[in-house]
Amino acid sequence: MNLIKYLGAMFAAATMTAVLPSCTNLDEITYDRIDASAYYQDENSVKGAVASIYASAQSGFLEYFWYLNEFPADQVTWRTWNGGAWGYDEAAKFVLSSQTWNSESVIIRQAWEHAWGTIGLCNTLLGDLEKLNPASLGMSDSAMKQYIAEVRTMRAWAYYNNFELWGGTLPLCVAADGNVPGSADPDFNKSSQIIWQFMADELDGCYGDLIAEQGNPGTRNRLSQGMNRMLKMRLLLNSELWTGTARYEECKTLCEQIIAGDYGNYSIVSDYRDIYGINNETCPEVVFAFAMEAGHNTNNNRNTPFLPYNYDQMFGFSCDQSGWNCVCMVPSKDNTGTLVPYAGTSNPKSFIFDYGDKLGAPFDRMNNADIRKQPFKCDAGGNWRGIFAMGPQKDWNTGADVLADADLQDKPLIYVDQVGTFQNLGRQLEPVMSPRWGETNSGYRVIRYPIYPTSTGLDWRNADQVEFRLAEVYYTLAECYMRSGNPSMAKSYVNQVRGRYFGASDQKELEKPGPGFDTFDADWLLSEWGIEFLNEGRRRRTDLRRFDKFTQGQWWFFGRATETDRQLPAKRDRKYEWYPLPQAALMVNPGLVQNPNY
């Protein structure tokens, strides 16, 4: 937390460049630019400039990339009600949850526009830093190399995030001169290989200059050797999908090195709450987290999209960050059965056991003995448990019912693991309905980061946003073993993490693959990826596409629900496995080549 907190204001007062080279805008406006030699006077000025890339990445990475990676997947969804009487926004985000976007979709254009700020800033900053004489600033050569390595790693990460969405349509924009290139190559597949190799070479070329975690909490907010190597690990894991070349053995070796401590000292914690709690910058499982502080650097996309406007009553916490009430978990049950007032239906069918789905139904996928699978509660001492808002919601202070709004105005708010028009408002209730028809109480809500009562003096927004943690290395290693035909080793590595969610008397549950699975196979592993990283922004990019389930997998409403203005088939067009370039970008940069499937 300290690096960004200390340096953010410093950079705001001394921005060394007022123009960020953009790969998408031909109409650049160049303002007066502070000469690098005038701005950089000492190491503090270098720190301030480097801090700017963290601030840029935090605001750029944590919103639109979350939308485009989670909403089209099988665990969380953008929910509106009464066909869009509230929260529909002209289907801006509904096109994600229904996998029906196109090159003119507003959400695609907005994501693209937010995608390039960090890359442009890194390019400009590298152009400055590489020209400086460290000695003249009272710095050592190694200190300057470390700052440069941080910027190069951040640029590679920004490219990685963009590449997951747009693949080979991207330009390779690495110069600080403001030139606007076209796509890296007119051929989508060749361009994908070029950009993949650029990212790999960048990461390999600078990780040795980064810090290695030695147990100092402050380093978890800086890009480190461990984070760099984990990003390279992600590249290797997805290499076959993105370049056609499998690199699982190389990935396996890198995972083993990270676990062995070759790039810093990390460990799996026994209490998962350490990862997300108020002091998570001290957690040894955290490899990198964006520093957060209420009023300075906060992320609106952690808890509040799931929560109603009056969530202060639910948690005894009040602040100026309002709830959105437009996001919920993908349901585990359909809408059959007998209607219960304000609480869905009784005895609905299960998407796991009655429909046989191997995807979706994230709540019921969890073992009932899993200690996370319970309503979120936090006491006056700041002690908390559970990660879901589910069932009847009660006022933290009085115990009275929390009341709903919209179509359940002033009725008890009772979250159900279903999505539908249970009052038959706007449309008659059907066995399976799309998220366009989610009543206010539809869907359980995820509370990943604990919300502390105001009386504790703790503000949940001060918990850092975890982006890289060691558990991902264990799951990646498990997948490498699974792909090499060794499911027993895959099970072993998953269970080294999974064991912390079961009490001493429930450790036998580790020998069961879990609800809906009979064996420890690839479907089971894909499910475990989802359970461990629920709503951490990676479901589409890390999981579904690699297992060829993103457009080809069956869950919830696909192939079952109907809409009058779009088709919702069980298997979608494979073109949706990459996003299209927005039409607006193509109009201003004729060198960009559209994804061939669009």
C-alpha positions as CSV (number, residue, x, y, z in Angstrom):
1,M,0.0,0.0,0.0
2,N,2.7,2.4,0.9
3,L,4.4,2.9,-2.5
4,I,1.4,4.1,-4.4
5,K,0.0,6.0,-1.4
6,Y,3.2,7.9,-1.0
7,L,4.0,8.5,-4.7
8,G,0.6,9.0,-6.3
9,A,0.3,12.6,-5.3
10,M,3.9,13.2,-6.2
11,F,3.3,12.1,-9.8
12,A,0.1,14.0,-10.1
13,A,2.0,17.2,-9.4
14,A,4.8,16.5,-11.8
15,T,3.5,14.6,-14.8
16,M,6.5,14.4,-17.1
17,T,4.3,13.8,-20.2
18,A,0.9,15.2,-21.0
19,V,0.5,13.0,-24.1
20,L,0.2,9.2,-24.0
21,P,1.1,7.7,-27.3
22,S,-2.0,5.8,-28.5
23,C,-2.2,3.0,-30.9
24,T,-5.8,3.7,-31.7
25,N,-6.1,7.5,-32.2
26,L,-4.7,9.3,-35.2
27,D,-5.8,12.7,-33.9
28,E,-3.2,13.1,-31.2
29,I,-3.0,16.4,-29.4
30,T,0.4,17.1,-28.0
31,Y,0.6,19.5,-25.1
32,D,3.6,21.2,-23.6
33,R,6.0,18.6,-22.3
34,I,8.3,18.9,-19.3
35,D,11.8,18.1,-20.5
36,A,13.0,14.9,-18.9
37,S,16.2,16.6,-17.7
38,A,14.2,19.3,-15.9
39,Y,11.8,16.9,-14.2
40,Y,14.2,14.1,-13.1
41,Q,16.3,15.6,-10.4
42,D,16.7,12.7,-8.0
43,E,15.5,9.2,-7.2
44,N,12.3,10.5,-5.7
45,S,11.3,12.0,-9.0
46,V,12.0,8.7,-10.7
47,K,9.9,6.9,-8.1
48,G,7.1,9.4,-8.7
49,A,7.1,8.7,-12.4
50,V,7.2,4.9,-12.0
51,A,4.3,5.2,-9.5
52,S,2.2,6.6,-12.3
53,I,2.1,3.4,-14.2
54,Y,0.7,1.6,-11.1
55,A,-2.1,4.2,-10.8
56,S,-2.8,3.9,-14.6
57,A,-2.9,0.1,-14.5
58,Q,-5.1,0.0,-11.4
59,S,-7.8,2.2,-13.0
60,G,-7.4,0.5,-16.4
61,F,-7.2,-3.2,-15.5
62,L,-9.7,-3.6,-12.8
63,E,-13.0,-2.5,-14.5
64,Y,-13.3,-3.3,-18.2
65,F,-11.1,-6.4,-18.2
66,W,-13.3,-7.7,-15.4
67,Y,-16.4,-7.1,-17.4
68,L,-15.0,-8.9,-20.5
69,N,-13.5,-11.8,-18.7
70,E,-16.3,-12.6,-16.1
71,F,-19.6,-11.6,-17.6
72,P,-19.5,-13.9,-20.6
73,A,-18.3,-16.8,-18.5
74,D,-20.1,-19.4,-16.3
75,Q,-19.9,-17.9,-12.8
76,V,-21.1,-14.3,-12.6
77,T,-23.4,-12.3,-14.8
78,W,-24.7,-8.9,-15.4
79,R,-28.3,-9.0,-14.2
80,T,-31.2,-6.7,-15.1
81,W,-34.8,-7.1,-14.3
82,N,-38.2,-7.0,-16.1
83,G,-36.5,-7.3,-19.4
84,G,-34.3,-4.3,-18.8
85,A,-36.6,-2.0,-16.8
86,W,-33.5,-1.3,-14.7
87,G,-29.8,-1.8,-15.4
88,Y,-30.1,-2.8,-19.0
89,D,-28.1,0.2,-20.4
90,E,-29.2,-0.6,-24.0
91,A,-27.8,-4.1,-23.5
92,A,-24.3,-2.7,-23.1
93,K,-23.3,-5.5,-20.7
94,F,-26.1,-7.9,-21.5
95,V,-24.3,-8.6,-24.8
96,L,-21.4,-9.9,-22.7
97,S,-23.4,-12.3,-20.6
98,S,-25.3,-13.6,-23.7
99,Q,-22.3,-13.7,-26.0
100,T,-24.0,-11.6,-28.6
101,W,-21.6,-8.6,-29.0
102,N,-20.3,-7.2,-32.3
103,S,-17.8,-4.6,-33.5
104,E,-20.3,-1.8,-32.8
105,S,-21.1,-2.8,-29.2
106,V,-20.6,0.1,-26.8
107,I,-18.9,-2.1,-24.2
108,I,-16.3,-3.3,-26.7
109,R,-15.5,0.3,-27.7
110,Q,-15.2,1.4,-24.1
111,A,-12.9,-1.5,-23.2
112,W,-10.7,-0.7,-26.2
113,E,-10.4,2.9,-25.2
114,H,-9.4,2.0,-21.7
115,A,-6.9,-0.6,-22.9
116,W,-4.0,1.6,-24.1
117,G,-3.3,4.2,-21.4
118,T,-0.9,2.1,-19.5
119,I,1.0,1.0,-22.6
120,G,1.4,4.6,-23.8
121,L,2.6,5.8,-20.4
122,C,5.1,2.9,-20.2
123,N,6.4,3.7,-23.6
124,T,7.0,7.3,-22.8
125,L,8.5,6.6,-19.4
126,L,10.9,4.0,-20.8
127,G,12.0,6.5,-23.4
128,D,12.9,8.9,-20.6
129,L,14.4,6.5,-18.1
130,E,16.7,4.8,-20.6
131,K,18.3,8.1,-21.4
132,L,19.1,9.2,-17.8
133,N,22.4,9.0,-16.1
134,P,21.7,7.3,-12.7
135,A,24.8,8.8,-11.1
136,S,23.7,12.3,-11.8
137,L,20.5,11.6,-9.9
138,G,22.3,10.1,-6.9
139,M,21.2,6.6,-7.9
140,S,23.0,3.3,-8.5
141,D,22.8,1.5,-11.8
142,S,21.0,-1.4,-10.2
143,A,18.3,0.9,-8.8
144,M,17.7,2.4,-12.2
145,K,17.6,-1.0,-13.8
146,Q,15.0,-2.1,-11.3
147,Y,12.7,0.8,-12.1
148,I,13.1,0.2,-15.9
149,A,12.3,-3.5,-15.3
150,E,9.1,-2.6,-13.4
151,V,8.0,-0.5,-16.4
152,R,8.8,-3.2,-18.9
153,T,7.0,-5.8,-16.9
154,M,4.0,-3.6,-16.5
155,R,3.9,-2.9,-20.2
156,A,4.1,-6.7,-20.9
157,W,1.2,-7.2,-18.4
158,A,-0.9,-4.5,-20.1
159,Y,-0.2,-6.2,-23.5
160,Y,-1.1,-9.6,-22.0
161,N,-4.5,-8.2,-20.8
162,N,-5.2,-6.7,-24.2
163,F,-4.0,-9.9,-26.0
164,E,-6.4,-12.1,-24.1
165,L,-9.3,-10.1,-25.5
166,W,-8.2,-9.1,-29.1
167,G,-5.4,-11.5,-29.9
168,G,-3.7,-11.0,-33.3
169,T,-5.6,-7.9,-34.2
170,L,-3.4,-5.8,-31.9
171,P,-0.7,-3.4,-33.0
172,L,2.7,-3.7,-31.5
173,C,3.1,-0.3,-30.1
174,V,6.4,0.2,-28.2
175,A,7.8,3.5,-29.3
176,A,7.6,6.7,-27.4
177,D,7.3,8.9,-30.5
178,G,3.5,8.7,-30.8
179,N,3.5,6.9,-34.1
180,V,0.4,4.8,-34.7
181,P,1.1,1.4,-36.1
182,G,-1.4,-1.1,-37.6
183,S,-1.9,-4.6,-36.5
184,A,1.4,-6.5,-35.9
185,D,0.8,-8.5,-39.0
186,P,-2.2,-8.7,-41.5
187,D,-2.4,-12.5,-40.7
188,F,-4.1,-13.0,-37.4
189,N,-2.2,-16.1,-36.4
190,K,1.2,-14.7,-37.4
191,S,0.4,-11.5,-35.5
192,S,-0.6,-13.6,-32.4
193,Q,2.8,-15.3,-32.5
194,I,4.6,-12.0,-32.9
195,I,2.9,-10.4,-29.9
196,W,3.2,-13.6,-27.8
197,Q,7.0,-13.6,-28.5
198,F,7.3,-9.9,-27.7
199,M,5.7,-10.4,-24.3
200,A,7.9,-13.5,-23.5
201,D,11.1,-11.8,-24.5
202,E,10.2,-8.7,-22.5
203,L,9.6,-10.7,-19.4
204,D,12.7,-12.8,-19.8
205,G,14.8,-9.8,-20.5
206,C,14.1,-7.9,-17.3
207,Y,13.0,-10.2,-14.5
208,G,16.6,-10.5,-13.1
209,D,16.6,-6.7,-12.4
210,L,13.4,-6.9,-10.3
211,I,13.3,-7.4,-6.6
212,A,12.7,-10.8,-5.2
213,E,10.2,-11.1,-2.3
214,Q,11.9,-11.6,1.0
215,G,8.9,-11.3,3.3
216,N,8.8,-7.5,3.3
217,P,5.1,-6.5,3.0
218,G,6.0,-3.4,1.1
219,T,7.3,-5.4,-1.9
220,R,4.0,-7.0,-2.5
221,N,2.7,-3.8,-4.1
222,R,5.6,-3.7,-6.5
223,L,6.2,-5.7,-9.6
224,S,8.7,-8.4,-8.6
225,Q,10.6,-11.4,-9.9
226,G,7.7,-13.6,-8.7
227,M,5.1,-11.6,-10.5
228,N,7.1,-11.4,-13.7
229,R,7.6,-15.2,-13.7
230,M,3.9,-15.8,-12.9
231,L,3.0,-13.7,-15.9
232,K,5.4,-15.7,-18.0
233,M,3.8,-18.8,-16.6
234,R,0.4,-17.6,-17.9
235,L,1.9,-17.1,-21.3
236,L,3.3,-20.6,-21.3
237,L,0.1,-22.2,-20.1
238,N,-1.9,-20.5,-22.9
239,S,0.7,-20.9,-25.6
240,E,-1.0,-23.8,-27.4
241,L,-4.3,-21.8,-27.6
242,W,-2.7,-18.6,-28.7
243,T,0.2,-19.7,-30.9
244,G,-0.4,-23.3,-31.7
245,T,2.7,-24.4,-29.9
246,A,2.3,-26.4,-26.6
247,R,4.7,-25.3,-23.9
248,Y,3.3,-27.2,-20.9
249,E,6.7,-28.8,-19.9
250,E,8.4,-25.4,-19.9
251,C,5.5,-24.1,-17.9
252,K,5.7,-27.0,-15.4
253,T,9.4,-26.3,-14.8
254,L,8.7,-22.6,-14.2
255,C,6.0,-23.5,-11.8
256,E,8.3,-25.7,-9.8
257,Q,10.9,-23.0,-9.7
258,I,8.4,-20.5,-8.3
259,I,7.2,-22.9,-5.7
260,A,10.8,-23.7,-4.7
261,G,11.4,-20.0,-4.0
262,D,13.8,-19.3,-6.9
263,Y,12.1,-15.9,-7.4
264,G,11.0,-15.0,-3.9
265,N,9.7,-16.5,-0.7
266,Y,6.0,-17.3,-0.9
267,S,3.8,-19.9,0.7
268,I,0.2,-21.1,0.7
269,V,-1.6,-19.8,3.8
270,S,-3.8,-22.1,5.9
271,D,-6.5,-19.4,6.4
272,Y,-7.9,-18.1,3.1
273,R,-9.1,-14.9,4.9
274,D,-5.5,-13.7,5.1
275,I,-5.6,-13.2,1.3
276,Y,-8.5,-10.8,1.2
277,G,-8.5,-9.2,4.7
278,I,-7.5,-5.7,5.7
279,N,-3.8,-6.6,6.2
280,N,-3.4,-8.7,3.1
281,E,-0.2,-6.9,2.1
282,T,1.5,-9.1,4.7
283,C,0.1,-12.3,3.4
284,P,2.9,-14.7,2.2
285,E,0.6,-16.1,-0.6
286,V,0.2,-12.7,-2.2
287,V,2.7,-12.2,-5.0
288,F,1.3,-8.9,-6.3
289,A,-1.6,-6.7,-5.2
290,F,-2.6,-3.2,-6.2
291,A,-2.4,-0.9,-3.2
292,M,-5.8,0.4,-2.2
293,E,-6.8,3.2,0.1
294,A,-10.3,4.6,0.6
295,G,-10.5,8.0,-1.0
296,H,-7.3,7.6,-3.1
297,N,-7.0,4.2,-4.9
298,T,-10.1,2.0,-4.7
299,N,-11.8,-0.5,-6.9
300,N,-15.5,-0.3,-7.5
301,N,-15.6,-3.8,-9.0
302,R,-14.9,-5.9,-5.9
303,N,-18.1,-6.1,-3.9
304,T,-20.4,-3.2,-4.8
305,P,-21.6,-4.4,-8.2
306,F,-23.2,-7.3,-6.4
307,L,-24.8,-5.3,-3.7
308,P,-28.0,-3.1,-3.3
309,Y,-28.0,0.6,-2.6
310,N,-28.8,-0.1,1.1
311,Y,-26.0,-2.6,1.7
312,D,-24.9,-0.4,4.6
313,Q,-27.8,-2.0,6.5
314,M,-26.6,-5.5,5.7
315,F,-23.1,-5.0,6.9
316,G,-23.3,-2.1,9.4
317,F,-20.9,-0.2,7.2
318,S,-21.6,3.2,5.5
319,C,-19.5,5.0,2.9
320,D,-19.9,7.0,-0.2
321,Q,-19.4,4.0,-2.5
322,S,-22.8,2.9,-3.6
323,G,-24.1,-0.5,-4.6
324,W,-24.9,-1.3,-8.2
325,N,-27.2,-4.3,-7.7
326,C,-26.7,-5.5,-11.3
327,V,-24.3,-8.4,-10.8
328,C,-25.0,-11.8,-9.3
329,M,-23.7,-15.4,-9.4
330,V,-24.9,-17.7,-12.2
331,P,-27.7,-19.7,-10.6
332,S,-27.4,-23.3,-9.5
333,K,-31.2,-24.0,-9.8
334,D,-33.9,-23.4,-12.4
335,N,-37.3,-21.9,-11.7
336,T,-39.5,-24.9,-11.5
337,G,-41.3,-25.8,-8.3
338,T,-43.8,-23.9,-6.1
339,L,-43.5,-20.1,-5.8
340,V,-42.5,-18.9,-2.4
341,P,-43.3,-15.2,-1.5
342,Y,-40.3,-13.0,-2.3
343,A,-38.0,-16.1,-2.3
344,G,-38.1,-17.9,-5.7
345,T,-39.5,-21.4,-5.8
346,S,-39.3,-24.4,-3.6
347,N,-37.9,-27.7,-5.0
348,P,-36.4,-26.3,-8.2
349,K,-34.3,-28.5,-10.4
350,S,-30.5,-28.5,-10.2
351,F,-28.3,-27.6,-13.2
352,I,-25.8,-30.1,-11.9
353,F,-27.9,-33.1,-11.0
354,D,-31.0,-32.7,-13.1
355,Y,-29.5,-31.1,-16.2
356,G,-26.1,-32.7,-16.0
357,D,-24.1,-29.5,-16.6
358,K,-20.4,-29.7,-16.0
359,L,-20.1,-25.9,-16.0
360,G,-21.9,-23.1,-14.2
361,A,-23.8,-23.5,-10.9
362,P,-20.8,-22.2,-8.9
363,F,-22.4,-22.3,-5.5
364,D,-23.6,-25.9,-5.8
365,R,-20.2,-26.9,-7.3
366,M,-18.7,-26.2,-3.9
367,N,-18.5,-29.1,-1.4
368,N,-21.0,-28.5,1.5
369,A,-18.1,-28.9,3.9
370,D,-16.2,-26.1,2.4
371,I,-15.9,-23.4,5.1
372,R,-16.3,-20.6,2.5
373,K,-19.8,-21.9,1.5
374,Q,-21.8,-20.0,4.1
375,P,-23.4,-16.5,4.5
376,F,-20.9,-13.8,5.0
377,K,-20.8,-12.6,8.6
378,C,-18.4,-10.1,10.3
379,D,-18.7,-9.4,14.0
380,A,-17.9,-6.2,16.0
381,G,-14.3,-7.4,16.4
382,G,-13.7,-7.6,12.7
383,N,-13.8,-11.4,12.6
384,W,-15.4,-12.8,9.5
385,R,-16.4,-15.9,7.7
386,G,-18.2,-17.0,4.5
387,I,-18.1,-15.3,1.1
388,F,-21.7,-15.1,0.0
389,A,-24.7,-12.8,0.5
390,M,-27.5,-15.4,0.4
391,G,-30.9,-16.0,1.9
392,P,-32.7,-13.4,4.0
393,Q,-30.7,-10.3,4.6
394,K,-30.9,-8.7,8.1
395,D,-29.9,-5.3,9.4
396,W,-26.5,-5.7,11.1
397,N,-27.4,-3.4,13.9
398,T,-31.1,-4.2,14.6
399,G,-31.7,-7.7,13.1
400,A,-34.7,-6.4,11.2
401,D,-35.4,-7.4,7.6
402,V,-33.4,-5.5,5.0
403,L,-35.9,-4.4,2.4
404,A,-35.5,-4.6,-1.4
405,D,-36.1,-2.0,-4.1
406,A,-37.3,-2.0,-7.7
407,D,-39.8,-4.8,-8.4
408,L,-39.7,-5.9,-4.7
409,Q,-39.9,-2.4,-3.3
410,D,-40.2,-2.6,0.5
411,K,-40.4,-6.4,0.5
412,P,-37.9,-8.5,2.4
413,L,-34.7,-9.0,0.5
414,I,-34.1,-12.7,0.3
415,Y,-31.4,-13.8,-2.2
416,V,-32.1,-17.1,-4.0
417,D,-29.8,-19.2,-6.1
418,Q,-32.1,-18.7,-9.1
419,V,-32.8,-16.1,-11.8
420,G,-36.3,-15.3,-13.0
421,T,-39.4,-13.2,-12.9
422,F,-40.9,-14.8,-9.8
423,Q,-43.7,-12.2,-9.6
424,N,-44.4,-12.5,-13.4
425,L,-43.6,-8.9,-13.9
426,G,-42.6,-8.1,-17.5
427,R,-42.8,-11.7,-18.5
428,Q,-44.3,-14.9,-17.2
429,L,-41.9,-17.0,-15.2
430,E,-40.3,-19.8,-17.3
431,P,-38.2,-22.8,-16.1
432,V,-35.0,-21.1,-17.4
433,M,-34.6,-17.4,-18.1
434,S,-31.6,-15.3,-19.2
435,P,-30.1,-12.7,-16.9
436,R,-32.2,-10.1,-18.6
437,W,-35.1,-11.3,-16.5
438,G,-33.5,-11.4,-13.0
439,E,-35.8,-10.2,-10.2
440,T,-34.2,-8.1,-7.5
441,N,-33.6,-11.1,-5.3
442,S,-32.2,-13.2,-8.1
443,G,-28.8,-14.8,-7.6
444,Y,-26.4,-15.1,-4.6
445,R,-23.8,-12.4,-4.3
446,V,-20.1,-12.8,-3.9
447,I,-18.3,-11.0,-1.0
448,R,-14.7,-11.7,-1.8
449,Y,-13.2,-8.9,0.3
450,P,-14.8,-8.7,3.8
451,I,-17.0,-5.7,4.6
452,Y,-16.2,-4.6,8.2
453,P,-18.8,-2.8,10.4
454,T,-18.1,0.9,10.8
455,S,-17.7,0.3,14.5
456,T,-14.5,-1.7,14.0
457,G,-12.7,1.3,12.5
458,L,-11.8,-0.8,9.5
459,D,-12.6,0.2,5.9
460,W,-12.8,-2.8,3.6
461,R,-11.7,-0.6,0.7
462,N,-8.2,-0.4,2.3
463,A,-7.6,-4.1,1.6
464,D,-5.3,-4.4,-1.4
465,Q,-6.6,-5.9,-4.7
466,V,-4.8,-9.2,-5.2
467,E,-3.9,-9.9,-8.8
468,F,-1.2,-12.6,-8.5
469,R,-1.1,-15.3,-5.7
470,L,0.8,-18.5,-5.3
471,A,-2.3,-20.7,-5.4
472,E,-2.4,-20.0,-9.2
473,V,1.0,-21.6,-9.6
474,Y,-0.2,-24.8,-7.9
475,Y,-3.3,-24.9,-10.1
476,T,-1.2,-24.3,-13.2
477,L,1.2,-27.0,-12.2
478,A,-1.8,-29.3,-11.7
479,E,-3.1,-28.6,-15.2
480,C,0.3,-29.3,-16.7
481,Y,0.3,-32.7,-15.0
482,M,-3.3,-33.3,-16.1
483,R,-2.4,-32.5,-19.7
484,S,0.6,-34.9,-19.5
485,G,-1.8,-37.7,-18.5
486,N,-1.1,-37.7,-14.7
487,P,-4.4,-36.8,-13.0
488,S,-3.2,-38.1,-9.6
489,M,-0.4,-35.4,-9.5
490,A,-3.0,-32.8,-10.6
491,K,-5.2,-33.8,-7.7
492,S,-2.3,-33.7,-5.3
493,Y,-1.4,-30.1,-6.2
494,V,-5.0,-28.9,-6.2
495,N,-5.5,-30.5,-2.8
496,Q,-2.4,-28.8,-1.3
497,V,-4.5,-25.6,-1.7
498,R,-8.0,-27.0,-1.4
499,G,-7.2,-28.6,2.0
500,R,-7.4,-25.3,3.9
501,Y,-11.2,-25.1,3.2
502,F,-12.0,-28.2,5.2
503,G,-11.8,-28.8,8.9
504,A,-9.9,-31.6,10.4
505,S,-12.9,-33.9,10.5
506,D,-13.7,-33.1,6.8
507,Q,-10.3,-33.8,5.2
508,K,-11.8,-37.0,3.7
509,E,-13.7,-34.7,1.4
510,L,-10.4,-34.1,-0.5
511,E,-10.7,-37.7,-1.9
512,K,-14.0,-36.7,-3.6
513,P,-14.0,-34.7,-6.9
514,G,-17.1,-32.8,-5.7
515,P,-20.7,-32.3,-6.8
516,G,-21.3,-33.4,-10.4
517,F,-18.1,-35.2,-11.0
518,D,-17.2,-38.9,-10.6
519,T,-13.5,-38.7,-11.3
520,F,-10.6,-36.3,-11.1
521,D,-10.5,-35.5,-14.8
522,A,-10.2,-32.3,-16.9
523,D,-13.8,-31.3,-16.2
524,W,-13.2,-31.5,-12.5
525,L,-10.0,-29.4,-12.8
526,L,-11.8,-26.8,-14.8
527,S,-14.4,-26.6,-12.0
528,E,-11.7,-26.3,-9.4
529,W,-10.1,-23.4,-11.2
530,G,-13.5,-21.7,-11.0
531,I,-14.1,-22.4,-7.3
532,E,-10.6,-21.2,-6.2
533,F,-10.7,-18.0,-8.3
534,L,-14.4,-17.2,-8.2
535,N,-14.9,-13.6,-9.4
536,E,-11.1,-12.8,-9.4
537,G,-11.3,-11.7,-13.1
538,R,-9.8,-14.7,-14.8
539,R,-12.6,-17.2,-15.6
540,R,-12.7,-16.6,-19.4
541,R,-9.0,-16.0,-19.9
542,T,-7.4,-18.6,-17.7
543,D,-10.0,-21.3,-17.9
544,L,-12.8,-21.7,-20.3
545,R,-11.0,-21.0,-23.6
546,R,-8.1,-23.2,-22.8
547,F,-10.5,-26.1,-22.1
548,D,-12.5,-25.2,-25.2
549,K,-15.7,-24.5,-23.2
550,F,-16.1,-20.8,-23.7
551,T,-18.4,-21.1,-26.7
552,Q,-18.8,-24.9,-26.8
553,G,-19.7,-25.5,-23.2
554,Q,-23.2,-25.8,-21.8
555,W,-24.4,-23.9,-18.7
556,W,-27.5,-22.2,-17.4
557,F,-29.7,-20.5,-20.0
558,F,-27.7,-21.3,-23.2
559,G,-29.9,-23.5,-25.4
560,R,-32.8,-23.3,-22.9
561,A,-34.0,-19.7,-22.5
562,T,-35.5,-17.6,-25.3
563,E,-35.2,-13.9,-26.2
564,T,-37.1,-12.1,-29.0
565,D,-34.2,-10.1,-30.3
566,R,-31.3,-12.6,-30.2
567,Q,-30.4,-16.3,-30.3
568,L,-29.1,-18.1,-27.2
569,P,-27.9,-21.4,-28.6
570,A,-26.3,-24.2,-26.5
571,K,-23.1,-23.8,-28.5
572,R,-22.2,-20.3,-29.7
573,D,-20.2,-19.2,-32.8
574,R,-16.5,-19.6,-32.3
575,K,-16.0,-16.1,-33.4
576,Y,-16.8,-15.0,-29.8
577,E,-13.6,-16.6,-28.6
578,W,-11.9,-13.4,-29.5
579,Y,-13.4,-9.9,-29.3
580,P,-13.7,-7.8,-32.4
581,L,-11.9,-4.5,-32.8
582,P,-14.4,-1.7,-32.3
583,Q,-15.6,-0.1,-35.6
584,A,-14.5,3.3,-34.2
585,A,-10.9,2.1,-34.0
586,L,-10.9,0.8,-37.5
587,M,-12.2,4.1,-38.8
588,V,-9.4,6.1,-37.3
589,N,-6.6,3.6,-37.9
590,P,-6.8,1.9,-41.4
591,G,-3.7,-0.1,-40.5
592,L,-5.6,-2.2,-38.0
593,V,-6.9,-5.5,-39.4
594,Q,-10.2,-6.8,-38.0
595,N,-10.4,-10.2,-36.4
596,P,-11.1,-12.4,-39.5
597,N,-14.2,-14.0,-37.8
598,Y,-16.0,-10.7,-37.8
